[in-house]
Amino acid sequence: MKVFLFLSFLMMGTVSFASSEAVPGKPAPAFETKDATGKVHKLADYKDKWVVLEWYNKDCPYVKKHYGSNNMQALQKTYTDKGVVWLSVNSSAKGKEGYTDAAAALRVAKDAKSNATAVLLDEKGIMGKAFGSKTTPHMFVIDPHGVVVYAGAIDDNDSSDPAIILQSKNYVAMALDAAMAGKKVEKTSTKPYGCSTKY
């Protein structure tokens, strides 16, 4: 079950600061960290893989919009079934909204029935600041060469009401579908919406 792979990004991570944020058309910032089981995750490990980064805060109403409706889990399953590596990243600092330690992250994953490959806990904000994460959710799509092909909102509707999801254009799905088919991504960058990332 994928929930057992829903892992934690601990404070011992390191990130390349070659770029102050992830920019479409440019290489994604490198990162290296341990998950809740002690396994080290590096962007370099996912060479030749499509990667989605999803900034996450369990207490944010915009995150609840997508998880409470099962929209995020369905999106995760659709693309992980196609071989995409999906990493949920929690950059909430200790004592801030949405913070979870490793054990809590595993419980939250199980309760949410997440289909993410892993959840990374970035409590020092190293990875979040390197990527320029501003909100939860804030989404990034990285191609098999390590280049960012999309950065921004999950979709085109910034309401926290889950009822509007079916009428929304999902930018992450659109970017993945186009890029994985070798087609041009029409929207490579959009303004992210949600709760501010709690550094």
C-alpha positions, 0 to 999 in steps of 0.5 A, a space after each residue: 500500500 502506498 501509504 507505507 511509502 508516504 514518508 517524511 522529509 526531516 530537517 537534515 536535508 540539504 538543497 542546492 542554492 544555484 537558483 532562488 526558486 524553481 523556474 520553468 525551462 530551468 533545472 530544478 534545485 537539487 535536494 537531498 534528505 532523509 525520510 521517516 524510515 531513514 531513507 535518503 531522497 535525492 532529486 538525482 535519484 529520480 533521473 529519467 523519471 517525471 516528478 511532481 512536488 506538491 507543497 502540503 499543509 494538513 490544516 490549510 483549507 485549500 489543501 483540505 479542499 483537494 484532499 477532502 474531495 479526494 481530488 488530490 488522491 485521485 490525481 496522485 493515483 492517476 500519475 503514479 500509476 503512470 510511473 510519476 514520482 509524486 512527493 508531497 512536501 511539508 515546509 511548516 516550521 515546528 510550532 506553525 500551522 500544519 507542522 507534523 513530525 515523522 510519526 504524525 506524517 505517517 498517520 496523516 497519510 494513512 487517514 487521508 489515503 494519500 497515493 503520494 510516493 512520499 511526503 517530505 517534511 521540510 521544517 527548516 524551509 530549506 527545500 521550500 525556499 529553494 523552490 520558491 514555494 509560496 502557498 499550499 498547495 504550490 505545485 511543480 512538475 519536473 521532467 526526466 532531465 531535471 528541468 521544471 516544466 510547470 510551476 504554480 497553482 493546481 488549477 484555475 479556481 482559487 476558491 476553497 470550496 470543493 464544489 468548484 473542482 469539477 468546473 476547474 482546469 487542472 494545470 498539473 494534469 494538463 502539464 503532465 499530459 502534454 509533456 509526457 506525450 512530447 507536446 508543448 505545455 501551454 501553461 508553464 507558470 501560473 500564480 499559486 493560491 492557498 495558505 501561505 507556506 508556514 516557514 
